[in-house]
Structures are given as structure tokens and as C-alpha cells.
Amino acid sequence: MANTTVPSSAPSPAPDPVLDAAERARRQRGKNLALFFSLLGFVALIYVVAIVRMGLNAPGH
């Protein structure tokens, strides 16, 4: 059977930085706000496009 241990000369992976609960919450809130505003912008874009398209099909134009 092959030796599956990592040789001691191999560099160990860098440990993940330990974030306290407040920092994690702050980052998560930032991500949530970015997602919210992205979705809000997308919905507004769809709404505007729909209104413009309906206006182009109005009788009398």
C-alpha cells in the first residue's frame, strides 16, 4: 500500500483567519444588502421595460 502521509517538507496550508461573530455578521449583512439592491435593480429594470413596451403598443401611435 502507498504511503499516504504528507511529507514534513511540504508547506502546511494557511489556517483560515478566525473571525469573531460581529465581523461575520457585518460581512453577511453587507452581502445581504448587495443582493437586495441587485434584485431591486433587476425588478425595476423589468418594470421599466414592460411599461415602455406597453406604451409603444398604445393605440394612436
C-alpha positions as CSV (number, residue, x, y, z in Angstrom):
1,M,0.0,0.0,0.0
2,A,1.2,3.5,-0.8
3,N,2.3,5.9,1.8
4,T,-0.5,8.5,2.1
5,T,1.1,10.8,4.7
6,V,2.2,14.3,3.8
7,P,5.9,14.7,3.9
8,S,7.1,17.1,6.6
9,S,8.8,19.3,4.0
10,A,5.5,20.2,2.3
11,P,4.2,23.5,3.4
12,S,1.1,23.3,5.6
13,P,-2.0,25.1,4.3
14,A,-2.6,28.5,5.8
15,P,-5.1,28.4,8.6
16,D,-8.4,30.3,8.0
17,P,-8.5,33.6,9.8
18,V,-10.7,33.4,12.8
19,L,-13.5,35.9,12.6
20,D,-15.5,37.0,15.6
21,A,-19.3,36.9,15.5
22,A,-19.6,40.7,15.0
23,E,-17.3,40.6,11.9
24,R,-19.1,37.7,10.4
25,A,-22.4,39.4,11.0
26,R,-21.1,42.6,9.4
27,R,-19.9,40.8,6.3
28,Q,-23.1,38.8,6.0
29,R,-25.2,42.0,6.3
30,G,-23.1,43.6,3.5
31,K,-23.7,40.6,1.3
32,N,-27.4,40.6,2.0
33,L,-27.7,44.3,1.2
34,A,-25.7,43.8,-2.1
35,L,-28.1,41.0,-3.1
36,F,-31.2,43.1,-2.1
37,F,-30.1,46.1,-4.2
38,S,-29.2,43.9,-7.1
39,L,-32.6,42.2,-7.1
40,L,-34.3,45.5,-6.6
41,G,-32.5,47.0,-9.6
42,F,-33.4,44.0,-11.8
43,V,-37.0,44.2,-10.8
44,A,-37.0,48.0,-11.6
45,L,-35.4,47.3,-15.0
46,I,-38.0,44.7,-15.9
47,Y,-40.8,47.1,-14.8
48,V,-39.5,50.0,-16.9
49,V,-39.0,47.8,-19.9
50,A,-42.6,46.4,-19.6
51,I,-44.0,50.0,-19.2
52,V,-42.1,51.2,-22.3
53,R,-43.2,48.2,-24.4
54,M,-46.8,48.7,-23.4
55,G,-46.5,52.4,-24.3
56,L,-45.2,51.5,-27.8
57,N,-48.3,49.4,-28.4
58,A,-50.8,52.0,-27.4
59,P,-53.4,52.8,-29.9
60,G,-52.9,56.1,-31.7
61,H,-49.2,55.8,-32.1
